[in-house]
């Protein structure tokens, strides 16, 4: 691998990390501080309300990811975007 390729890859990985980390910067302060990445969020794209659903399937998903990829999973994030029932009712 040439040095140029190495540098390109580093830049790629770095920007990828930034994308993953920053996701949507203006909302990041809405995430609960303790453990922002370890449970799924459901985010209303209109009022930006964030709900944390209890998903039993998440553990199963993690096991399946490990089986599929042989990764040791350290962290994950799972966000759903949609429109909450309040905003749906408003029909602005
Ligand atoms: Zn809403």
PDB file of the backbone (N, CA, C, O) and the ligand in Angstrom, with CONECT records:
HET     ZN  A 101       1
ATOM      1  N   UNK A   1       0.847  -1.201   0.000  1.00  0.00           N
ATOM      2  CA  UNK A   1       0.000   0.000   0.000  1.00  0.00           C
ATOM      3  C   UNK A   1       0.880   1.248   0.000  1.00  0.00           C
ATOM      4  O   UNK A   1       1.753   1.391   0.856  1.00  0.00           O
ATOM      5  N   UNK A   2       0.660   2.128  -0.934  1.00  0.00           N
ATOM      6  CA  UNK A   2       1.475   3.340  -1.012  1.00  0.00           C
ATOM      7  C   UNK A   2       1.118   4.296   0.118  1.00  0.00           C
ATOM      8  O   UNK A   2       0.048   4.216   0.723  1.00  0.00           O
ATOM      9  N   UNK A   3       2.054   5.203   0.379  1.00  0.00           N
ATOM     10  CA  UNK A   3       1.827   6.160   1.457  1.00  0.00           C
ATOM     11  C   UNK A   3       0.599   7.020   1.172  1.00  0.00           C
ATOM     12  O   UNK A   3      -0.177   7.347   2.070  1.00  0.00           O
ATOM     13  N   UNK A   4       0.445   7.381  -0.115  1.00  0.00           N
ATOM     14  CA  UNK A   4      -0.697   8.215  -0.496  1.00  0.00           C
ATOM     15  C   UNK A   4      -2.008   7.494  -0.175  1.00  0.00           C
ATOM     16  O   UNK A   4      -2.966   8.101   0.303  1.00  0.00           O
ATOM     17  N   UNK A   5      -2.029   6.188  -0.448  1.00  0.00           N
ATOM     18  CA  UNK A   5      -3.237   5.410  -0.173  1.00  0.00           C
ATOM     19  C   UNK A   5      -3.516   5.369   1.320  1.00  0.00           C
ATOM     20  O   UNK A   5      -4.656   5.489   1.769  1.00  0.00           O
ATOM     21  N   UNK A   6      -2.430   5.194   2.079  1.00  0.00           N
ATOM     22  CA  UNK A   6      -2.583   5.161   3.534  1.00  0.00           C
ATOM     23  C   UNK A   6      -3.200   6.464   4.026  1.00  0.00           C
ATOM     24  O   UNK A   6      -4.130   6.467   4.833  1.00  0.00           O
ATOM     25  N   UNK A   7      -2.657   7.573   3.520  1.00  0.00           N
ATOM     26  CA  UNK A   7      -3.173   8.881   3.946  1.00  0.00           C
ATOM     27  C   UNK A   7      -4.634   9.044   3.567  1.00  0.00           C
ATOM     28  O   UNK A   7      -5.447   9.539   4.348  1.00  0.00           O
ATOM     29  N   UNK A   8      -4.955   8.607   2.328  1.00  0.00           N
ATOM     30  CA  UNK A   8      -6.337   8.715   1.871  1.00  0.00           C
ATOM     31  C   UNK A   8      -7.262   7.936   2.791  1.00  0.00           C
ATOM     32  O   UNK A   8      -8.347   8.392   3.150  1.00  0.00           O
ATOM     33  N   UNK A   9      -6.800   6.746   3.161  1.00  0.00           N
ATOM     34  CA  UNK A   9      -7.625   5.913   4.023  1.00  0.00           C
ATOM     35  C   UNK A   9      -7.820   6.547   5.398  1.00  0.00           C
ATOM     36  O   UNK A   9      -8.903   6.504   5.980  1.00  0.00           O
ATOM     37  N   UNK A  10      -6.738   7.135   5.892  1.00  0.00           N
ATOM     38  CA  UNK A  10      -6.834   7.786   7.202  1.00  0.00           C
ATOM     39  C   UNK A  10      -7.848   8.923   7.155  1.00  0.00           C
ATOM     40  O   UNK A  10      -8.671   9.083   8.057  1.00  0.00           O
ATOM     41  N   UNK A  11      -7.770   9.712   6.080  1.00  0.00           N
ATOM     42  CA  UNK A  11      -8.707  10.823   5.931  1.00  0.00           C
ATOM     43  C   UNK A  11     -10.132  10.283   5.847  1.00  0.00           C
ATOM     44  O   UNK A  11     -11.053  10.825   6.458  1.00  0.00           O
ATOM     45  N   UNK A  12     -10.295   9.212   5.085  1.00  0.00           N
ATOM     46  CA  UNK A  12     -11.617   8.615   4.912  1.00  0.00           C
ATOM     47  C   UNK A  12     -12.160   8.136   6.256  1.00  0.00           C
ATOM     48  O   UNK A  12     -13.301   8.414   6.622  1.00  0.00           O
ATOM     49  N   UNK A  13     -11.302   7.404   6.983  1.00  0.00           N
ATOM     50  CA  UNK A  13     -11.738   6.852   8.265  1.00  0.00           C
ATOM     51  C   UNK A  13     -12.058   7.975   9.238  1.00  0.00           C
ATOM     52  O   UNK A  13     -13.016   7.902  10.006  1.00  0.00           O
ATOM     53  N   UNK A  14     -11.237   9.014   9.188  1.00  0.00           N
ATOM     54  CA  UNK A  14     -11.445  10.132  10.104  1.00  0.00           C
ATOM     55  C   UNK A  14     -12.763  10.834   9.825  1.00  0.00           C
ATOM     56  O   UNK A  14     -13.521  11.141  10.745  1.00  0.00           O
ATOM     57  N   UNK A  15     -13.029  11.084   8.557  1.00  0.00           N
ATOM     58  CA  UNK A  15     -14.269  11.795   8.243  1.00  0.00           C
ATOM     59  C   UNK A  15     -15.473  10.900   8.522  1.00  0.00           C
ATOM     60  O   UNK A  15     -16.541  11.377   8.903  1.00  0.00           O
ATOM     61  N   UNK A  16     -15.286   9.609   8.329  1.00  0.00           N
ATOM     62  CA  UNK A  16     -16.360   8.667   8.642  1.00  0.00           C
ATOM     63  C   UNK A  16     -16.663   8.713  10.131  1.00  0.00           C
ATOM     64  O   UNK A  16     -17.823   8.740  10.545  1.00  0.00           O
ATOM     65  N   UNK A  17     -15.588   8.721  10.938  1.00  0.00           N
ATOM     66  CA  UNK A  17     -15.750   8.797  12.385  1.00  0.00           C
ATOM     67  C   UNK A  17     -16.462  10.071  12.793  1.00  0.00           C
ATOM     68  O   UNK A  17     -17.294  10.073  13.700  1.00  0.00           O
ATOM     69  N   UNK A  18     -16.126  11.145  12.117  1.00  0.00           N
ATOM     70  CA  UNK A  18     -16.753  12.422  12.443  1.00  0.00           C
ATOM     71  C   UNK A  18     -18.232  12.397  12.110  1.00  0.00           C
ATOM     72  O   UNK A  18     -19.065  12.916  12.854  1.00  0.00           O
ATOM     73  N   UNK A  19     -18.540  11.784  10.979  1.00  0.00           N
ATOM     74  CA  UNK A  19     -19.941  11.683  10.597  1.00  0.00           C
ATOM     75  C   UNK A  19     -20.708  10.882  11.641  1.00  0.00           C
ATOM     76  O   UNK A  19     -21.803  11.262  12.054  1.00  0.00           O
ATOM     77  N   UNK A  20     -20.111   9.759  12.062  1.00  0.00           N
ATOM     78  CA  UNK A  20     -20.778   8.913  13.033  1.00  0.00           C
ATOM     79  C   UNK A  20     -20.914   9.629  14.364  1.00  0.00           C
ATOM     80  O   UNK A  20     -21.935   9.527  15.045  1.00  0.00           O
ATOM     81  N   UNK A  21     -19.852  10.364  14.724  1.00  0.00           N
ATOM     82  CA  UNK A  21     -19.824  11.012  16.019  1.00  0.00           C
ATOM     83  C   UNK A  21     -20.795  12.184  16.070  1.00  0.00           C
ATOM     84  O   UNK A  21     -21.530  12.371  17.039  1.00  0.00           O
ATOM     85  N   UNK A  22     -20.774  12.966  14.994  1.00  0.00           N
ATOM     86  CA  UNK A  22     -21.520  14.219  15.040  1.00  0.00           C
ATOM     87  C   UNK A  22     -22.947  14.064  14.564  1.00  0.00           C
ATOM     88  O   UNK A  22     -23.826  14.835  14.949  1.00  0.00           O
ATOM     89  N   UNK A  23     -23.178  13.067  13.728  1.00  0.00           N
ATOM     90  CA  UNK A  23     -24.536  12.774  13.276  1.00  0.00           C
ATOM     91  C   UNK A  23     -25.321  14.015  12.919  1.00  0.00           C
ATOM     92  O   UNK A  23     -25.390  14.405  11.754  1.00  0.00           O
ATOM     93  N   UNK A  24     -25.909  14.629  13.916  1.00  0.00           N
ATOM     94  CA  UNK A  24     -26.616  15.884  13.676  1.00  0.00           C
ATOM     95  C   UNK A  24     -26.286  16.799  14.837  1.00  0.00           C
ATOM     96  O   UNK A  24     -26.952  16.773  15.872  1.00  0.00           O
ATOM     97  N   UNK A  25     -25.248  17.610  14.659  1.00  0.00           N
ATOM     98  CA  UNK A  25     -24.675  18.387  15.755  1.00  0.00           C
ATOM     99  C   UNK A  25     -25.690  19.249  16.498  1.00  0.00           C
ATOM    100  O   UNK A  25     -25.612  19.380  17.720  1.00  0.00           O
ATOM    101  N   UNK A  26     -26.625  19.827  15.787  1.00  0.00           N
ATOM    102  CA  UNK A  26     -27.512  20.763  16.482  1.00  0.00           C
ATOM    103  C   UNK A  26     -28.460  20.047  17.435  1.00  0.00           C
ATOM    104  O   UNK A  26     -29.090  20.675  18.286  1.00  0.00           O
ATOM    105  N   UNK A  27     -28.555  18.730  17.286  1.00  0.00           N
ATOM    106  CA  UNK A  27     -29.434  17.982  18.182  1.00  0.00           C
ATOM    107  C   UNK A  27     -28.670  17.233  19.258  1.00  0.00           C
ATOM    108  O   UNK A  27     -29.272  16.688  20.184  1.00  0.00           O
ATOM    109  N   UNK A  28     -27.340  17.202  19.145  1.00  0.00           N
ATOM    110  CA  UNK A  28     -26.589  16.279  19.990  1.00  0.00           C
ATOM    111  C   UNK A  28     -26.783  16.583  21.464  1.00  0.00           C
ATOM    112  O   UNK A  28     -26.669  15.693  22.306  1.00  0.00           O
ATOM    113  N   UNK A  29     -27.079  17.849  21.781  1.00  0.00           N
ATOM    114  CA  UNK A  29     -27.284  18.173  23.197  1.00  0.00           C
ATOM    115  C   UNK A  29     -28.612  17.633  23.709  1.00  0.00           C
ATOM    116  O   UNK A  29     -28.890  17.674  24.908  1.00  0.00           O
ATOM    117  N   UNK A  30     -29.428  17.127  22.795  1.00  0.00           N
ATOM    118  CA  UNK A  30     -30.709  16.558  23.219  1.00  0.00           C
ATOM    119  C   UNK A  30     -30.549  15.107  23.666  1.00  0.00           C
ATOM    120  O   UNK A  30     -31.446  14.534  24.285  1.00  0.00           O
ATOM    121  N   UNK A  31     -29.413  14.531  23.348  1.00  0.00           N
ATOM    122  CA  UNK A  31     -29.170  13.157  23.781  1.00  0.00           C
ATOM    123  C   UNK A  31     -28.914  13.118  25.276  1.00  0.00           C
ATOM    124  O   UNK A  31     -28.266  14.011  25.823  1.00  0.00           O
ATOM    125  N   UNK A  32     -29.413  12.099  25.932  1.00  0.00           N
ATOM    126  CA  UNK A  32     -29.131  11.990  27.357  1.00  0.00           C
ATOM    127  C   UNK A  32     -27.652  11.712  27.556  1.00  0.00           C
ATOM    128  O   UNK A  32     -27.067  10.870  26.876  1.00  0.00           O
ATOM    129  N   UNK A  33     -27.064  12.423  28.488  1.00  0.00           N
ATOM    130  CA  UNK A  33     -25.624  12.459  28.642  1.00  0.00           C
ATOM    131  C   UNK A  33     -24.959  11.148  28.991  1.00  0.00           C
ATOM    132  O   UNK A  33     -23.885  10.854  28.466  1.00  0.00           O
ATOM    133  N   UNK A  34     -25.553  10.355  29.852  1.00  0.00           N
ATOM    134  CA  UNK A  34     -24.871   9.183  30.409  1.00  0.00           C
ATOM    135  C   UNK A  34     -24.327   8.250  29.345  1.00  0.00           C
ATOM    136  O   UNK A  34     -23.131   7.961  29.303  1.00  0.00           O
ATOM    137  N   UNK A  35     -25.190   7.798  28.515  1.00  0.00           N
ATOM    138  CA  UNK A  35     -24.817   6.724  27.615  1.00  0.00           C
ATOM    139  C   UNK A  35     -25.546   6.914  26.299  1.00  0.00           C
ATOM    140  O   UNK A  35     -26.467   6.168  25.966  1.00  0.00           O
ATOM    141  N   UNK A  36     -25.125   7.904  25.570  1.00  0.00           N
ATOM    142  CA  UNK A  36     -25.919   8.306  24.409  1.00  0.00           C
ATOM    143  C   UNK A  36     -26.038   7.230  23.343  1.00  0.00           C
ATOM    144  O   UNK A  36     -26.993   7.232  22.566  1.00  0.00           O
ATOM    145  N   UNK A  37     -25.084   6.315  23.296  1.00  0.00           N
ATOM    146  CA  UNK A  37     -25.050   5.419  22.143  1.00  0.00           C
ATOM    147  C   UNK A  37     -25.665   4.058  22.410  1.00  0.00           C
ATOM    148  O   UNK A  37     -25.878   3.283  21.477  1.00  0.00           O
ATOM    149  N   UNK A  38     -25.951   3.757  23.662  1.00  0.00           N
ATOM    150  CA  UNK A  38     -26.262   2.365  23.949  1.00  0.00           C
ATOM    151  C   UNK A  38     -27.735   1.993  23.935  1.00  0.00           C
ATOM    152  O   UNK A  38     -28.086   0.839  24.183  1.00  0.00           O
ATOM    153  N   UNK A  39     -28.580   2.934  23.654  1.00  0.00           N
ATOM    154  CA  UNK A  39     -29.968   2.529  23.465  1.00  0.00           C
ATOM    155  C   UNK A  39     -30.559   3.301  22.299  1.00  0.00           C
ATOM    156  O   UNK A  39     -30.101   4.394  21.964  1.00  0.00           O
ATOM    157  N   UNK A  40     -31.565   2.731  21.697  1.00  0.00           N
ATOM    158  CA  UNK A  40     -32.115   3.348  20.500  1.00  0.00           C
ATOM    159  C   UNK A  40     -32.921   4.595  20.826  1.00  0.00           C
ATOM    160  O   UNK A  40     -33.495   4.720  21.908  1.00  0.00           O
ATOM    161  N   UNK A  41     -32.953   5.500  19.885  1.00  0.00           N
ATOM    162  CA  UNK A  41     -33.769   6.693  20.015  1.00  0.00           C
ATOM    163  C   UNK A  41     -34.787   6.723  18.890  1.00  0.00           C
ATOM    164  O   UNK A  41     -34.532   6.244  17.785  1.00  0.00           O
ATOM    165  N   UNK A  42     -35.911   7.278  19.182  1.00  0.00           N
ATOM    166  CA  UNK A  42     -36.874   7.585  18.132  1.00  0.00           C
ATOM    167  C   UNK A  42     -37.035   9.098  18.141  1.00  0.00           C
ATOM    168  O   UNK A  42     -37.434   9.689  19.144  1.00  0.00           O
ATOM    169  N   UNK A  43     -36.720   9.709  17.013  1.00  0.00           N
ATOM    170  CA  UNK A  43     -36.612  11.161  16.966  1.00  0.00           C
ATOM    171  C   UNK A  43     -37.657  11.734  16.028  1.00  0.00           C
ATOM    172  O   UNK A  43     -37.754  11.333  14.869  1.00  0.00           O
ATOM    173  N   UNK A  44     -38.429  12.663  16.532  1.00  0.00           N
ATOM    174  CA  UNK A  44     -39.410  13.352  15.690  1.00  0.00           C
ATOM    175  C   UNK A  44     -38.701  14.442  14.904  1.00  0.00           C
ATOM    176  O   UNK A  44     -38.051  15.315  15.479  1.00  0.00           O
ATOM    177  N   UNK A  45     -38.832  14.383  13.586  1.00  0.00           N
ATOM    178  CA  UNK A  45     -38.109  15.342  12.753  1.00  0.00           C
ATOM    179  C   UNK A  45     -38.789  16.719  12.766  1.00  0.00           C
ATOM    180  O   UNK A  45     -38.220  17.692  12.272  1.00  0.00           O
ATOM    181  N   UNK A  46     -39.986  16.802  13.320  1.00  0.00           N
ATOM    182  CA  UNK A  46     -40.672  18.101  13.348  1.00  0.00           C
ATOM    183  C   UNK A  46     -40.410  18.839  14.663  1.00  0.00           C
ATOM    184  O   UNK A  46     -39.919  19.968  14.646  1.00  0.00           O
ATOM    185  N   UNK A  47     -40.730  18.223  15.788  1.00  0.00           N
ATOM    186  CA  UNK A  47     -40.541  18.918  17.066  1.00  0.00           C
ATOM    187  C   UNK A  47     -39.241  18.490  17.749  1.00  0.00           C
ATOM    188  O   UNK A  47     -38.888  19.020  18.802  1.00  0.00           O
ATOM    189  N   UNK A  48     -38.532  17.532  17.150  1.00  0.00           N
ATOM    190  CA  UNK A  48     -37.242  17.053  17.655  1.00  0.00           C
ATOM    191  C   UNK A  48     -37.328  16.416  19.031  1.00  0.00           C
ATOM    192  O   UNK A  48     -36.341  16.347  19.763  1.00  0.00           O
ATOM    193  N   UNK A  49     -38.510  15.957  19.367  1.00  0.00           N
ATOM    194  CA  UNK A  49     -38.681  15.169  20.579  1.00  0.00           C
ATOM    195  C   UNK A  49     -37.939  13.848  20.408  1.00  0.00           C
ATOM    196  O   UNK A  49     -37.940  13.264  19.325  1.00  0.00           O
ATOM    197  N   UNK A  50     -37.309  13.385  21.477  1.00  0.00           N
ATOM    198  CA  UNK A  50     -36.596  12.110  21.414  1.00  0.00           C
ATOM    199  C   UNK A  50     -37.184  11.150  22.432  1.00  0.00           C
ATOM    200  O   UNK A  50     -37.291  11.472  23.615  1.00  0.00           O
ATOM    201  N   UNK A  51     -37.564   9.975  21.967  1.00  0.00           N
ATOM    202  CA  UNK A  51     -38.145   8.954  22.826  1.00  0.00           C
ATOM    203  C   UNK A  51     -37.179   7.776  22.873  1.00  0.00           C
ATOM    204  O   UNK A  51     -36.568   7.435  21.861  1.00  0.00           O
ATOM    205  N   UNK A  52     -37.037   7.156  24.034  1.00  0.00           N
ATOM    206  CA  UNK A  52     -36.193   5.963  24.165  1.00  0.00           C
ATOM    207  C   UNK A  52     -37.068   4.741  24.337  1.00  0.00           C
ATOM    208  O   UNK A  52     -37.531   4.460  25.443  1.00  0.00           O
ATOM    209  N   UNK A  53     -37.300   4.020  23.277  1.00  0.00           N
ATOM    210  CA  UNK A  53     -38.145   2.832  23.413  1.00  0.00           C
ATOM    211  C   UNK A  53     -37.367   1.682  24.041  1.00  0.00           C
ATOM    212  O   UNK A  53     -36.147   1.596  23.901  1.00  0.00           O
ATOM    213  N   UNK A  54     -38.081   0.802  24.733  1.00  0.00           N
ATOM    214  CA  UNK A  54     -37.469  -0.411  25.266  1.00  0.00           C
ATOM    215  C   UNK A  54     -37.586  -1.502  24.220  1.00  0.00           C
ATOM    216  O   UNK A  54     -38.685  -1.976  23.932  1.00  0.00           O
ATOM    217  N   UNK A  55     -36.474  -1.897  23.659  1.00  0.00           N
ATOM    218  CA  UNK A  55     -36.528  -2.902  22.602  1.00  0.00           C
ATOM    219  C   UNK A  55     -35.808  -4.169  23.049  1.00  0.00           C
ATOM    220  O   UNK A  55     -34.581  -4.200  23.150  1.00  0.00           O
ATOM    221  N   UNK A  56     -36.587  -5.204  23.313  1.00  0.00           N
ATOM    222  CA  UNK A  56     -35.982  -6.478  23.719  1.00  0.00           C
ATOM    223  C   UNK A  56     -35.142  -7.069  22.595  1.00  0.00           C
ATOM    224  O   UNK A  56     -34.171  -7.788  22.833  1.00  0.00           O
ATOM    225  N   UNK A  57     -35.532  -6.755  21.377  1.00  0.00           N
ATOM    226  CA  UNK A  57     -34.902  -7.366  20.219  1.00  0.00           C
ATOM    227  C   UNK A  57     -33.461  -6.891  20.051  1.00  0.00           C
ATOM    228  O   UNK A  57     -32.679  -7.506  19.325  1.00  0.00           O
ATOM    229  N   UNK A  58     -33.114  -5.794  20.726  1.00  0.00           N
ATOM    230  CA  UNK A  58     -31.800  -5.203  20.535  1.00  0.00           C
ATOM    231  C   UNK A  58     -30.682  -6.171  20.931  1.00  0.00           C
ATOM    232  O   UNK A  58     -29.672  -6.279  20.235  1.00  0.00           O
ATOM    233  N   UNK A  59     -30.869  -6.869  22.045  1.00  0.00           N
ATOM    234  CA  UNK A  59     -29.856  -7.845  22.473  1.00  0.00           C
ATOM    235  C   UNK A  59     -29.695  -8.943  21.442  1.00  0.00           C
ATOM    236  O   UNK A  59     -28.587  -9.385  21.140  1.00  0.00           O
ATOM    237  N   UNK A  60     -30.832  -9.374  20.907  1.00  0.00           N
ATOM    238  CA  UNK A  60     -30.798 -10.404  19.874  1.00  0.00           C
ATOM    239  C   UNK A  60     -30.055  -9.907  18.641  1.00  0.00           C
ATOM    240  O   UNK A  60     -29.265 -10.625  18.028  1.00  0.00           O
ATOM    241  N   UNK A  61     -30.337  -8.649  18.300  1.00  0.00           N
ATOM    242  CA  UNK A  61     -29.678  -8.066  17.136  1.00  0.00           C
ATOM    243  C   UNK A  61     -28.173  -8.041  17.342  1.00  0.00           C
ATOM    244  O   UNK A  61     -27.406  -8.352  16.431  1.00  0.00           O
ATOM    245  N   UNK A  62     -27.761  -7.672  18.533  1.00  0.00           N
ATOM    246  CA  UNK A  62     -26.338  -7.579  18.825  1.00  0.00           C
ATOM    247  C   UNK A  62     -25.685  -8.953  18.691  1.00  0.00           C
ATOM    248  O   UNK A  62     -24.603  -9.087  18.118  1.00  0.00           O
ATOM    249  N   UNK A  63     -26.356  -9.967  19.226  1.00  0.00           N
ATOM    250  CA  UNK A  63     -25.823 -11.330  19.110  1.00  0.00           C
ATOM    251  C   UNK A  63     -25.683 -11.723  17.650  1.00  0.00           C
ATOM    252  O   UNK A  63     -24.699 -12.343  17.248  1.00  0.00           O
ATOM    253  N   UNK A  64     -26.678 -11.353  16.870  1.00  0.00           N
ATOM    254  CA  UNK A  64     -26.649 -11.730  15.463  1.00  0.00           C
ATOM    255  C   UNK A  64     -25.528 -10.997  14.718  1.00  0.00           C
ATOM    256  O   UNK A  64     -24.873 -11.572  13.849  1.00  0.00           O
ATOM    257  N   UNK A  65     -25.319  -9.747  15.062  1.00  0.00           N
ATOM    258  CA  UNK A  65     -24.221  -8.983  14.452  1.00  0.00           C
ATOM    259  C   UNK A  65     -22.893  -9.663  14.759  1.00  0.00           C
ATOM    260  O   UNK A  65     -22.040  -9.795  13.881  1.00  0.00           O
ATOM    261  N   UNK A  66     -22.718 -10.090  15.997  1.00  0.00           N
ATOM    262  CA  UNK A  66     -21.479 -10.761  16.387  1.00  0.00           C
ATOM    263  C   UNK A  66     -21.299 -12.044  15.583  1.00  0.00           C
ATOM    264  O   UNK A  66     -20.209 -12.333  15.089  1.00  0.00           O
ATOM    265  N   UNK A  67     -22.377 -12.805  15.459  1.00  0.00           N
ATOM    266  CA  UNK A  67     -22.319 -14.050  14.691  1.00  0.00           C
ATOM    267  C   UNK A  67     -21.968 -13.787  13.243  1.00  0.00           C
ATOM    268  O   UNK A  67     -21.155 -14.499  12.652  1.00  0.00           O
ATOM    269  N   UNK A  68     -22.581 -12.765  12.672  1.00  0.00           N
ATOM    270  CA  UNK A  68     -22.393 -12.458  11.255  1.00  0.00           C
ATOM    271  C   UNK A  68     -21.000 -11.936  10.952  1.00  0.00           C
ATOM    272  O   UNK A  68     -20.422 -12.255   9.913  1.00  0.00           O
ATOM    273  N   UNK A  69     -20.466 -11.136  11.856  1.00  0.00           N
ATOM    274  CA  UNK A  69     -19.265 -10.374  11.518  1.00  0.00           C
ATOM    275  C   UNK A  69     -18.027 -10.797  12.268  1.00  0.00           C
ATOM    276  O   UNK A  69     -16.917 -10.427  11.887  1.00  0.00           O
ATOM    277  N   UNK A  70     -18.198 -11.592  13.364  1.00  0.00           N
ATOM    278  CA  UNK A  70     -17.064 -11.924  14.222  1.00  0.00           C
ATOM    279  C   UNK A  70     -16.445 -10.702  14.881  1.00  0.00           C
ATOM    280  O   UNK A  70     -15.302 -10.753  15.335  1.00  0.00           O
ATOM    281  N   UNK A  71     -17.166  -9.641  14.935  1.00  0.00           N
ATOM    282  CA  UNK A  71     -16.686  -8.448  15.638  1.00  0.00           C
ATOM    283  C   UNK A  71     -16.953  -8.605  17.127  1.00  0.00           C
ATOM    284  O   UNK A  71     -17.883  -9.294  17.545  1.00  0.00           O
ATOM    285  N   UNK A  72     -16.118  -7.953  17.904  1.00  0.00           N
ATOM    286  CA  UNK A  72     -16.494  -7.723  19.293  1.00  0.00           C
ATOM    287  C   UNK A  72     -17.153  -6.353  19.302  1.00  0.00           C
ATOM    288  O   UNK A  72     -16.494  -5.340  19.069  1.00  0.00           O
ATOM    289  N   UNK A  73     -18.419  -6.324  19.565  1.00  0.00           N
ATOM    290  CA  UNK A  73     -19.155  -5.062  19.494  1.00  0.00           C
ATOM    291  C   UNK A  73     -18.943  -4.281  20.785  1.00  0.00           C
ATOM    292  O   UNK A  73     -19.248  -4.762  21.877  1.00  0.00           O
ATOM    293  N   UNK A  74     -18.422  -3.085  20.643  1.00  0.00           N
ATOM    294  CA  UNK A  74     -18.164  -2.245  21.806  1.00  0.00           C
ATOM    295  C   UNK A  74     -19.300  -1.255  22.035  1.00  0.00           C
ATOM    296  O   UNK A  74     -19.604  -0.865  23.162  1.00  0.00           O
ATOM    297  N   UNK A  75     -19.897  -0.877  20.953  1.00  0.00           N
ATOM    298  CA  UNK A  75     -20.906   0.151  21.066  1.00  0.00           C
ATOM    299  C   UNK A  75     -21.800   0.097  19.829  1.00  0.00           C
ATOM    300  O   UNK A  75     -21.445  -0.491  18.807  1.00  0.00           O
ATOM    301  N   UNK A  76     -22.918   0.700  19.946  1.00  0.00           N
ATOM    302  CA  UNK A  76     -23.767   0.794  18.768  1.00  0.00           C
ATOM    303  C   UNK A  76     -24.690   1.975  18.940  1.00  0.00           C
ATOM    304  O   UNK A  76     -24.866   2.488  20.045  1.00  0.00           O
ATOM    305  N   UNK A  77     -25.274   2.399  17.846  1.00  0.00           N
ATOM    306  CA  UNK A  77     -26.325   3.392  17.961  1.00  0.00           C
ATOM    307  C   UNK A  77     -27.402   3.072  16.951  1.00  0.00           C
ATOM    308  O   UNK A  77     -27.134   2.593  15.849  1.00  0.00           O
ATOM    309  N   UNK A  78     -28.597   3.345  17.346  1.00  0.00           N
ATOM    310  CA  UNK A  78     -29.725   3.015  16.501  1.00  0.00           C
ATOM    311  C   UNK A  78     -30.755   4.121  16.680  1.00  0.00           C
ATOM    312  O   UNK A  78     -31.310   4.310  17.762  1.00  0.00           O
ATOM    313  N   UNK A  79     -30.991   4.831  15.616  1.00  0.00           N
ATOM    314  CA  UNK A  79     -31.934   5.936  15.696  1.00  0.00           C
ATOM    315  C   UNK A  79     -33.020   5.764  14.650  1.00  0.00           C
ATOM    316  O   UNK A  79     -32.752   5.416  13.500  1.00  0.00           O
ATOM    317  N   UNK A  80     -34.222   6.009  15.063  1.00  0.00           N
ATOM    318  CA  UNK A  80     -35.342   6.013  14.143  1.00  0.00           C
ATOM    319  C   UNK A  80     -35.818   7.454  13.991  1.00  0.00           C
ATOM    320  O   UNK A  80     -35.930   8.187  14.974  1.00  0.00           O
ATOM    321  N   UNK A  81     -36.090   7.846  12.778  1.00  0.00           N
ATOM    322  CA  UNK A  81     -36.593   9.205  12.552  1.00  0.00           C
ATOM    323  C   UNK A  81     -38.013   9.125  12.037  1.00  0.00           C
ATOM    324  O   UNK A  81     -38.345   8.282  11.204  1.00  0.00           O
ATOM    325  N   UNK A  82     -38.836  10.007  12.540  1.00  0.00           N
ATOM    326  CA  UNK A  82     -40.211   9.988  12.082  1.00  0.00           C
ATOM    327  C   UNK A  82     -40.945  11.213  12.573  1.00  0.00           C
ATOM    328  O   UNK A  82     -40.341  12.223  12.934  1.00  0.00           O
ATOM    329  N   UNK A  83     -42.237  11.104  12.580  1.00  0.00           N
ATOM    330  CA  UNK A  83     -43.078  12.204  13.036  1.00  0.00           C
ATOM    331  C   UNK A  83     -43.946  11.682  14.173  1.00  0.00           C
ATOM    332  O   UNK A  83     -44.668  10.697  14.025  1.00  0.00           O
ATOM    333  N   UNK A  84     -43.858  12.358  15.296  1.00  0.00           N
ATOM    334  CA  UNK A  84     -44.553  11.861  16.492  1.00  0.00           C
ATOM    335  C   UNK A  84     -46.057  12.079  16.359  1.00  0.00           C
ATOM    336  O   UNK A  84     -46.524  12.803  15.480  1.00  0.00           O
ATOM    337  N   UNK A  85     -46.792  11.444  17.243  1.00  0.00           N
ATOM    338  CA  UNK A  85     -48.256  11.487  17.142  1.00  0.00           C
ATOM    339  C   UNK A  85     -48.768  12.905  17.360  1.00  0.00           C
ATOM    340  O   UNK A  85     -49.765  13.303  16.758  1.00  0.00           O
ATOM    341  N   UNK A  86     -48.087  13.678  18.223  1.00  0.00           N
ATOM    342  CA  UNK A  86     -48.498  15.073  18.438  1.00  0.00           C
ATOM    343  C   UNK A  86     -48.418  15.866  17.144  1.00  0.00           C
ATOM    344  O   UNK A  86     -49.350  16.576  16.768  1.00  0.00           O
ATOM    345  N   UNK A  87     -47.272  15.726  16.468  1.00  0.00           N
ATOM    346  CA  UNK A  87     -47.075  16.472  15.229  1.00  0.00           C
ATOM    347  C   UNK A  87     -48.010  15.973  14.127  1.00  0.00           C
ATOM    348  O   UNK A  87     -48.475  16.753  13.296  1.00  0.00           O
ATOM    349  N   UNK A  88     -48.276  14.684  14.131  1.00  0.00           N
ATOM    350  CA  UNK A  88     -49.201  14.133  13.154  1.00  0.00           C
ATOM    351  C   UNK A  88     -50.582  14.741  13.363  1.00  0.00           C
ATOM    352  O   UNK A  88     -51.291  15.053  12.407  1.00  0.00           O
ATOM    353  N   UNK A  89     -50.948  14.903  14.628  1.00  0.00           N
ATOM    354  CA  UNK A  89     -52.267  15.442  14.947  1.00  0.00           C
ATOM    355  C   UNK A  89     -52.378  16.908  14.559  1.00  0.00           C
ATOM    356  O   UNK A  89     -53.449  17.405  14.211  1.00  0.00           O
ATOM    357  N   UNK A  90     -51.210  17.597  14.633  1.00  0.00           N
ATOM    358  CA  UNK A  90     -51.224  19.040  14.357  1.00  0.00           C
ATOM    359  C   UNK A  90     -51.499  19.354  12.896  1.00  0.00           C
ATOM    360  O   UNK A  90     -52.228  20.294  12.582  1.00  0.00           O
ATOM    361  N   UNK A  91     -50.916  18.568  12.007  1.00  0.00           N
ATOM    362  CA  UNK A  91     -51.079  18.766  10.561  1.00  0.00           C
ATOM    363  C   UNK A  91     -50.825  20.224  10.146  1.00  0.00           C
ATOM    364  O   UNK A  91     -51.666  20.856   9.507  1.00  0.00           O
ATOM    365  N   UNK A  92     -49.662  20.737  10.521  1.00  0.00           N
ATOM    366  CA  UNK A  92     -49.332  22.139  10.213  1.00  0.00           C
ATOM    367  C   UNK A  92     -49.276  22.331   8.700  1.00  0.00           C
ATOM    368  O   UNK A  92     -49.014  23.437   8.227  1.00  0.00           O
TER     369      UNK A  92
HETATM  370 ZN    ZN A 101     -43.216  15.869  17.035  1.00  0.00          ZN
END
